Amino acid sequence: MAVQDYEDGRAYGEEEERILAFVATQTALAIDRKRAQQALQESEHKFRALFEGSSQGVMIQDEEKFLEVNSATLRILGFDSPAAILGKHPKDTSPPFQPNGERSETAAHRHIAECMEKGSARFEWVGLNARGEQVPFEVILTRVEWGGRKVIQAVINDISERKQAEAGLRESELRFRESQARFSTAFRACPVLMTIAKLPDARFVEVNDAFILALGLERSEIIGRNSLELNLWSSEEERAKLFERLKQERSLRNVEGQTRGRD
């Protein structure tokens, strides 16, 4: 048994005090190292759980190659094993050119350099899946510390459905414009007097050439005015009744009315 007196200053000589101070310092350092190791392990466990549990494709890469990929990346790209991706440069898993005509190799180096310089980069990318098919992605690159060095975390989202919807919308807009053009041509060329007016105030928004010819006015003199202002109806009361019926029934056919000719 050893009995130590920690209160009596005379219990230790100068050399013993130095030894005790050294031991205390080393013990404190060892405790700090242990805590740091535990914190690092906990951080790595959390990272690994988030990395593997993410529904988004997540890859770790340096400036030359992929270092880690999660299971979601394999699912999105259709690969069975990380070996199909690890060690490759992004250009190796992409078509030769991106949709804007830029070489994939050039574009990849540019985005990587931007991330390493600014800390992040966000862009759209076209890659190749396991079947060699092109897949559009939204990519977010973030510079991170990993294993004591700066690397890039790449998060990818498959935007195939969004791109298909955008293409469908563009096609619909094109068909609509073509339909408008056909309607406008037929409307203006029709020999029957035709007009389009806003229901609340009956002001003309479009008239065909036959209507313009019948009135003897310029188009600019008609658009924005209504039949009352142009004095086209013989009876204002008859006009009012017709528009009231139109508001109620939404559609009228074979309705007779008297209008004034243009002097």
For each residue, the residues with C-beta under 8 A, 3 or more apart:
1:
2:
3:
4: 11
5: 8 11
6: 11
7:
8: 5 11
9: 12
10:
11: 4 5 6 8
12: 9 16 17 20
13: 16 17
14: 17 18
15: 18 19
16: 12 13 19 20
17: 12 13 14 20 21
18: 14 15 21 22
19: 15 16 22 23
20: 12 16 17 23 24
21: 17 18 24 25
22: 18 19 25 26
23: 19 20 26 27
24: 20 21 27 28
25: 21 22 28 29
26: 22 23 29 30
27: 23 24 30 31
28: 24 25 31 32
29: 25 26 32 33
30: 26 27 33 34
31: 27 28 34 35
32: 28 29 35 36
33: 29 30 36 37
34: 30 31 37 38
35: 31 32 38 39
36: 32 33 39 40
37: 33 34 40 41
38: 34 35 41 42
39: 35 36 42 43
40: 36 37 43 44
41: 37 38 44 45
42: 38 39 45 46
43: 39 40 46 47
44: 40 41 47 48
45: 41 42 48 49
46: 42 43 49 50
47: 43 44 50 51
48: 44 45 51 52
49: 45 46 52 53
50: 46 47 53 54
51: 47 48 54 58 68 70
52: 48 49 70 71
53: 49 50
54: 50 51 57 58 70 72 155
55: 72
56: 72 155 156 157
57: 54 69 70 72 73 75 76 77 137 155 156 157 158
58: 51 54 69 70 72 73 153 154 155 156
59: 66 68 69 70 73 85 153 154 156
60: 66 67 68 69 146 151 152 153 154
61: 65 66 67 90 151 152 154
62: 65 67 149 151 152
63: 112 116 152
64: 89
65: 61 62 86 87 88 89
66: 59 60 61 69 85 86 87 88 89 90
67: 60 61 62 86 146 151
68: 51 59 60 82 86
69: 57 58 59 60 66 73 74 82 85 86
70: 51 52 54 57 58 59 73 74
71: 52 74 75
72: 54 55 56 57 58 75 76
73: 57 58 59 69 70 76 77 79 85 156
74: 69 70 71 77 78 79 80 81 82 85
75: 57 71 72 78
76: 57 72 73 129 135 156 158
77: 57 73 74 85 93 127 129 130 135
78: 74 75 129 130 131
79: 73 74 82 84 85 129 130
80: 74 84 130
81: 74 84
82: 68 69 74 79 85 86
83: 86
84: 79 80 81 130
85: 59 66 69 73 74 77 79 82 88 93
86: 65 66 67 68 69 82 83
87: 65 66
88: 65 66 85 92 93
89: 64 65 66 92 105 108
90: 61 66 93 94 104 108 112 127
91: 94 104 105 108
92: 88 89
93: 77 85 88 90 127 128
94: 90 91 98 104 108 125 126 127 128
95: 98 104 126 128 134
96: 103 104
97: 101 102 103 104
98: 94 95 101 102 103 104 107 125 126
99: 126
100:
101: 97 98
102: 97 98 106 107
103: 96 97 98 106 107
104: 90 91 94 95 96 97 98 107 108
105: 89 91 108 109
106: 102 103 109 110
107: 98 102 103 104 110 111 125
108: 89 90 91 94 104 105 111 112
109: 105 106 112 113
110: 106 107 113 114
111: 107 108 114 115 121 123 139 141
112: 63 90 108 109 115 116 121 141 152
113: 109 110 116 117
114: 110 111 117 118 121 141
115: 111 112 118 119 120 121 141 142 143 152
116: 63 112 113 143 150 152
117: 113 114
118: 114 115 121
119: 115 142 143
120: 115 140 141 142 143
121: 111 112 114 115 118 139 140 141
122: 138 139 140 141
123: 111 138 139
124: 136 137 138 139 159
125: 94 98 107 136 137 138 139 156
126: 94 95 98 99 134 135 136 137
127: 77 90 93 94 134 135 137 156
128: 93 94 95 132 133 134 135
129: 76 77 78 79 132 133 135
130: 77 78 79 80 84
131: 78
132: 128 129
133: 128 129
134: 95 126 127 128
135: 76 77 126 127 128 129 158 160
136: 124 125 126 158 159 160 163
137: 57 124 125 126 127 156 157 158 159
138: 122 123 124 125 156 157 159
139: 111 121 122 123 124 125 154 155 156
140: 120 121 122 154 155
141: 111 112 114 115 120 121 122 152 153 154
142: 115 119 120 152 153 155
143: 115 116 119 120 150 151 152 153
144: 150 151 152 153
145: 148 149 150 151
146: 60 67 149 150 151 153
147: 151
148: 145
149: 62 145 146
150: 116 143 144 145 146
151: 60 61 62 67 143 144 145 146 147
152: 60 61 62 63 112 115 116 141 142 143 144
153: 58 59 60 141 142 143 144 146
154: 58 59 60 61 139 140 141
155: 54 56 57 58 139 140 142
156: 56 57 58 59 73 76 125 127 137 138 139
157: 56 57 137 138
158: 57 76 135 136 137 161
159: 124 136 137 138 162 163
160: 135 136 163 164
161: 158 164 165
162: 159 165 166
163: 136 159 160 166 167
164: 160 161 167 168
165: 161 162 168 169
166: 162 163 169 170
167: 163 164 170 171
168: 164 165 171 172
169: 165 166 172 173
170: 166 167 173 174
171: 167 168 174 175
172: 168 169 175 176
173: 169 170 176 177
174: 170 171 177 178
175: 171 172 178 179
176: 172 173 179 180
177: 173 174 180 181
178: 174 175 181 182
179: 175 176 182 183
180: 176 177 183 184
181: 177 178 184 185
182: 178 179 185 186
183: 179 180 186 187
184: 180 181 187 188
185: 181 182 188 189
186: 182 183 189 190
187: 183 184 190 194 206 208
188: 184 185 208 209
189: 185 186 208 209
190: 186 187 194 208 210
191: 210
192: 210
193: 208 210 211 214
194: 187 190 207 208 210 211
195: 204 206 207 208 211
196: 204 205 206 207
197: 202 203 204 205 226
198: 201 202 203 205
199: 202 243 246 247
200:
201: 198 226
202: 197 198 199 226 227 228 243
203: 197 198 224 225 226
204: 195 196 197 207 222 223 224 225 226 227
205: 196 197 198 223
206: 187 195 196 223
207: 194 195 196 204 211 212 219 222 223
208: 187 188 189 190 193 194 195 211 212
209: 188 189 212 213
210: 190 191 192 193 194 213 214
211: 193 194 195 207 208 214 215 222
212: 207 208 209 215 217 218 219 222
213: 209 210 216
214: 193 210 211 262
215: 211 212 222 230 232 262
216: 213 262
217: 212 221 222 230 262
218: 212 221 222
219: 207 212 222 223
220: 223
221: 217 218 225
222: 204 207 211 212 215 217 218 219 225 230
223: 204 205 206 207 219 220
224: 203 204
225: 203 204 221 222 229 230
226: 197 201 202 203 204 229 230
227: 202 204 230 232 233 239 259
228: 202 231 232 233 236 239
229: 225 226
230: 215 217 222 225 226 227
231: 228 260
232: 215 227 228 259 260
233: 227 228 236 238 239 257 258 259 260
234: 238 258 259 260
235: 238 239 258
236: 228 233 239 240
237: 240 241
238: 233 234 235 241 242 257 258
239: 227 228 233 235 236 242 243 257
240: 236 237 243 244
241: 237 238 244 245
242: 238 239 245 246 252 255 257
243: 199 202 239 240 246 247
244: 240 241 247 248
245: 241 242 248 249 252 255
246: 199 242 243 249 250 251 252
247: 199 243 244 250
248: 244 245
249: 245 246 252
250: 246 247
251: 246
252: 242 245 246 249 255
253:
254:
255: 242 245 252
256:
257: 233 238 239 242
258: 233 234 235 238
259: 227 232 233 234
260: 231 232 233 234
261:
262: 214 215 216 217
263:
